[in-house]
Amino acid sequence: MQKCAQEGRSYALVCALVAWATYVLVGVAARPTRGRWALYGGTMPLASLLHEFAVLALVAHGVTLFASRVPRPLLRAWALTADTHRPLHA
């Protein structure tokens, strides 16, 4: 039982970070500011570091923005922010 509890904690933190990043992204779409982009750009890499599948949420965010037909500058800003997820050695 202890092992299950230990493994579950990291998933809960990743889920919380992805939910927070999604919330911040909705706020950015409504009113883009550098501070909100910085918060989003810090939250998603942290979630991705904790679990590699969190990167799929980043993809989902991009698809959602594209499907929502947000203005091009907002999509471009998201792409620049998402580009921070590239591995350093690539």
C-alpha positions in Angstrom: 0.0 0.0 0.0 2.9 2.4 0.8 4.3 1.9 -2.7 1.0 2.9 -4.3 0.8 6.0 -2.2 4.3 7.1 -3.1 3.7 6.6 -6.8 0.3 8.4 -6.7 1.7 11.6 -5.3 3.8 12.5 -8.4 0.8 12.0 -10.6 -1.3 14.2 -8.5 1.3 17.0 -8.7 1.6 16.6 -12.5 -2.2 16.7 -12.8 -2.3 19.8 -10.7 0.4 21.6 -12.7 -1.3 20.7 -16.0 -4.6 22.0 -14.7 -3.0 25.2 -13.5 -1.2 25.7 -16.8 -4.5 25.2 -18.6 -6.2 27.7 -16.4 -3.3 30.2 -17.0 -3.6 29.6 -20.8 -7.3 30.4 -20.7 -6.4 33.7 -19.0 -3.7 34.4 -21.5 -6.2 33.9 -24.4 -8.5 36.4 -22.8 -5.8 38.9 -21.9 -2.3 38.2 -23.0 0.5 39.6 -20.8 4.2 38.7 -20.5 3.7 37.6 -16.9 1.0 35.1 -17.8 3.1 33.7 -20.6 6.0 33.4 -18.2 3.8 31.6 -15.7 2.6 29.2 -18.5 6.1 28.8 -19.8 7.3 27.8 -16.3 4.4 25.5 -15.3 4.4 23.3 -18.4 8.1 22.4 -18.4 7.9 21.7 -14.6 5.0 19.3 -15.2 6.9 17.7 -18.1 10.0 17.2 -16.0 7.9 15.4 -13.4 6.3 13.1 -16.0 7.0 12.9 -19.7 3.3 12.4 -20.7 2.6 15.9 -19.5 4.0 17.0 -22.9 0.8 15.7 -24.4 -1.1 18.4 -22.6 1.2 20.9 -24.4 0.2 19.4 -27.7 -3.5 19.5 -26.6 -3.2 23.2 -25.7 -1.8 24.0 -29.2 -4.5 22.0 -31.0 -7.1 23.7 -28.9 -5.8 27.2 -29.7 -5.6 26.3 -33.4 -9.1 24.9 -33.4 -10.4 27.9 -31.5 -9.1 30.2 -34.3 -7.3 32.5 -31.9 -5.5 35.5 -33.5 -2.2 34.6 -35.2 -0.1 36.7 -32.7 -1.5 34.7 -29.8 -0.8 31.4 -31.6 2.7 32.6 -32.4 3.3 33.6 -28.8 2.1 30.1 -27.7 4.5 28.5 -30.2 7.4 30.5 -28.9 6.6 29.6 -25.3 6.1 26.0 -26.2 9.5 26.0 -27.9 11.1 26.2 -24.5 10.3 22.5 -24.1 13.0 21.4 -26.6 15.7 19.3 -25.1 18.9 21.3 -24.4 21.1 18.7 -26.2 19.0 18.7 -29.5 
